[in-house]
Amino acid sequence: MANAVKNIAKFIKRNPESEEATVLWELCKALESDYPFELHKLFNLSLKSFEMAMDVLDEWRIDRLITERRVQKYLDLSDD
Protein backbone atom coordinates (compact mmCIF):
# COMPACT_ATOMS: atom_id res chain seq x y z
CA MET A 1 0.00 0.00 0.00
CA ALA A 2 3.08 2.19 0.11
CA ASN A 3 2.77 3.99 -3.23
CA ALA A 4 -0.90 4.85 -2.94
CA VAL A 5 -0.57 5.93 0.69
CA LYS A 6 2.44 8.07 -0.20
CA ASN A 7 0.44 9.82 -2.93
CA ILE A 8 -2.47 10.42 -0.58
CA ALA A 9 -0.14 11.76 2.13
CA LYS A 10 1.36 14.22 -0.35
CA PHE A 11 -2.13 15.31 -1.40
CA ILE A 12 -3.21 15.82 2.21
CA LYS A 13 -0.09 17.89 2.98
CA ARG A 14 -0.78 20.12 -0.04
CA ASN A 15 -4.51 20.42 0.72
CA PRO A 16 -4.91 19.98 4.50
CA GLU A 17 -8.19 21.87 4.80
CA SER A 18 -9.96 20.37 1.79
CA GLU A 19 -12.92 18.03 2.05
CA GLU A 20 -11.20 15.64 -0.36
CA ALA A 21 -8.17 15.37 1.93
CA THR A 22 -10.50 14.59 4.82
CA VAL A 23 -12.26 11.84 2.86
CA LEU A 24 -8.98 10.28 1.75
CA TRP A 25 -7.64 10.40 5.32
CA GLU A 26 -10.82 8.74 6.64
CA LEU A 27 -10.53 6.03 4.00
CA CYS A 28 -6.92 5.28 4.97
CA LYS A 29 -7.81 5.16 8.66
CA ALA A 30 -10.69 2.80 7.92
CA LEU A 31 -8.52 0.42 5.93
CA GLU A 32 -5.84 0.29 8.61
CA SER A 33 -8.14 -0.21 11.58
CA ASP A 34 -11.41 -1.70 10.29
CA TYR A 35 -13.00 1.66 11.13
CA PRO A 36 -16.32 2.17 9.29
CA PHE A 37 -16.24 4.27 6.12
CA GLU A 38 -19.19 5.65 4.19
CA LEU A 39 -18.57 4.74 0.55
CA HIS A 40 -20.89 7.41 -0.80
CA LYS A 41 -18.23 9.99 0.17
CA LEU A 42 -16.08 8.73 -2.71
CA PHE A 43 -18.58 9.91 -5.30
CA ASN A 44 -18.05 13.57 -4.35
CA LEU A 45 -14.32 13.39 -5.06
CA SER A 46 -12.64 14.81 -8.12
CA LEU A 47 -11.46 12.24 -10.64
CA LYS A 48 -7.84 12.51 -9.43
CA SER A 49 -8.81 11.99 -5.78
CA PHE A 50 -11.20 9.18 -6.69
CA GLU A 51 -8.39 7.42 -8.57
CA MET A 52 -6.11 7.78 -5.53
CA ALA A 53 -8.84 6.21 -3.40
CA MET A 54 -9.18 3.32 -5.86
CA ASP A 55 -5.40 2.86 -5.89
CA VAL A 56 -5.23 2.61 -2.11
CA LEU A 57 -8.13 0.14 -2.10
CA ASP A 58 -6.42 -1.95 -4.75
CA GLU A 59 -3.10 -2.03 -2.89
CA TRP A 60 -4.87 -2.72 0.43
CA ARG A 61 -6.69 -5.69 -1.13
CA ILE A 62 -3.48 -7.13 -2.57
CA ASP A 63 -1.69 -6.70 0.77
CA ARG A 64 -4.49 -8.53 2.59
CA LEU A 65 -4.48 -11.39 0.10
CA ILE A 66 -0.72 -11.79 0.39
CA THR A 67 -0.90 -11.76 4.18
CA GLU A 68 -3.70 -14.33 4.23
CA ARG A 69 -1.78 -16.60 1.87
CA ARG A 70 1.35 -16.35 4.01
CA VAL A 71 -0.59 -17.24 7.14
CA GLN A 72 -2.24 -20.17 5.39
CA LYS A 73 1.14 -21.36 4.12
CA TYR A 74 2.56 -21.40 7.64
CA LEU A 75 -0.55 -23.12 8.98
CA ASP A 76 -0.22 -25.79 6.31
CA LEU A 77 3.46 -26.28 7.14
CA SER A 78 2.70 -26.70 10.83
CA ASP A 79 0.38 -29.62 10.04
CA ASP A 80 3.37 -31.73 8.99
MILO-792310 format. One record per residue (C-alpha): x, y, z. Coordinates in pm, 1 decimal. Each point is the difference from the previous one (the first is absolute). Layout:
BEGIN
<pt X="X" Y="Y" Z="Z"/>
...
***
This chain:
BEGIN
<pt X="0.0" Y="0.0" Z="0.0"/>
<pt X="307.7" Y="218.7" Z="10.7"/>
<pt X="-30.7" Y="180.8" Z="-333.7"/>
<pt X="-366.9" Y="85.4" Z="28.7"/>
<pt X="32.8" Y="108.0" Z="362.9"/>
<pt X="301.2" Y="214.5" Z="-88.8"/>
<pt X="-200.1" Y="174.1" Z="-273.3"/>
<pt X="-290.6" Y="60.7" Z="235.6"/>
<pt X="232.7" Y="133.6" Z="270.8"/>
<pt X="149.7" Y="246.6" Z="-247.9"/>
<pt X="-348.7" Y="108.6" Z="-105.4"/>
<pt X="-108.3" Y="50.9" Z="361.8"/>
<pt X="312.1" Y="206.9" Z="76.2"/>
<pt X="-69.3" Y="223.3" Z="-301.2"/>
<pt X="-372.8" Y="29.9" Z="76.0"/>
<pt X="-39.3" Y="-43.8" Z="378.0"/>
<pt X="-328.0" Y="189.2" Z="29.2"/>
<pt X="-177.6" Y="-150.8" Z="-300.4"/>
<pt X="-295.9" Y="-233.5" Z="25.3"/>
<pt X="172.0" Y="-239.4" Z="-240.4"/>
<pt X="302.7" Y="-27.2" Z="229.1"/>
<pt X="-232.7" Y="-77.8" Z="289.1"/>
<pt X="-176.0" Y="-274.2" Z="-195.9"/>
<pt X="328.3" Y="-157.0" Z="-111.2"/>
<pt X="133.9" Y="12.5" Z="357.2"/>
<pt X="-318.0" Y="-165.5" Z="131.4"/>
<pt X="28.9" Y="-271.8" Z="-264.3"/>
<pt X="360.4" Y="-75.1" Z="97.3"/>
<pt X="-88.4" Y="-11.9" Z="369.3"/>
<pt X="-288.5" Y="-235.4" Z="-74.1"/>
<pt X="217.5" Y="-237.9" Z="-199.2"/>
<pt X="267.8" Y="-13.1" Z="268.2"/>
<pt X="-230.3" Y="-50.8" Z="296.8"/>
<pt X="-326.8" Y="-148.3" Z="-128.6"/>
<pt X="-159.0" Y="335.4" Z="83.7"/>
<pt X="-332.2" Y="51.5" Z="-184.3"/>
<pt X="8.5" Y="209.7" Z="-316.4"/>
<pt X="-295.5" Y="138.0" Z="-193.0"/>
<pt X="62.1" Y="-91.3" Z="-363.9"/>
<pt X="-231.3" Y="267.7" Z="-135.5"/>
<pt X="265.9" Y="257.5" Z="97.1"/>
<pt X="215.1" Y="-125.9" Z="-287.5"/>
<pt X="-250.4" Y="118.6" Z="-259.5"/>
<pt X="52.9" Y="365.9" Z="94.7"/>
<pt X="373.5" Y="-17.8" Z="-70.2"/>
<pt X="168.0" Y="141.5" Z="-306.3"/>
<pt X="117.7" Y="-257.1" Z="-251.8"/>
<pt X="361.6" Y="26.9" Z="120.5"/>
<pt X="-96.5" Y="-52.3" Z="365.4"/>
<pt X="-238.9" Y="-280.7" Z="-91.4"/>
<pt X="280.8" Y="-175.4" Z="-187.6"/>
<pt X="227.6" Y="35.7" Z="304.2"/>
<pt X="-272.3" Y="-157.4" Z="212.5"/>
<pt X="-34.4" Y="-288.6" Z="-245.9"/>
<pt X="378.2" Y="-46.0" Z="-2.9"/>
<pt X="17.0" Y="-24.8" Z="377.7"/>
<pt X="-290.2" Y="-246.9" Z="1.4"/>
<pt X="171.5" Y="-209.7" Z="-264.9"/>
<pt X="331.7" Y="-7.6" Z="186.1"/>
<pt X="-177.4" Y="-69.4" Z="331.3"/>
<pt X="-181.4" Y="-296.7" Z="-155.2"/>
<pt X="321.0" Y="-143.7" Z="-144.9"/>
<pt X="179.1" Y="42.7" Z="334.3"/>
<pt X="-280.3" Y="-182.9" Z="182.1"/>
<pt X="0.6" Y="-286.1" Z="-249.1"/>
<pt X="376.0" Y="-40.1" Z="28.8"/>
<pt X="-18.0" Y="2.9" Z="379.3"/>
<pt X="-280.2" Y="-256.3" Z="4.5"/>
<pt X="192.7" Y="-227.5" Z="-235.2"/>
<pt X="312.3" Y="24.8" Z="213.4"/>
<pt X="-193.6" Y="-88.3" Z="313.4"/>
<pt X="-164.9" Y="-293.0" Z="-175.1"/>
<pt X="337.4" Y="-119.7" Z="-127.4"/>
<pt X="142.0" Y="-4.3" Z="352.7"/>
<pt X="-310.1" Y="-172.0" Z="134.0"/>
<pt X="32.7" Y="-266.6" Z="-267.6"/>
<pt X="367.6" Y="-49.3" Z="83.0"/>
<pt X="-75.7" Y="-41.4" Z="369.4"/>
<pt X="-232.2" Y="-292.2" Z="-78.8"/>
<pt X="299.5" Y="-211.4" Z="-105.2"/>
***
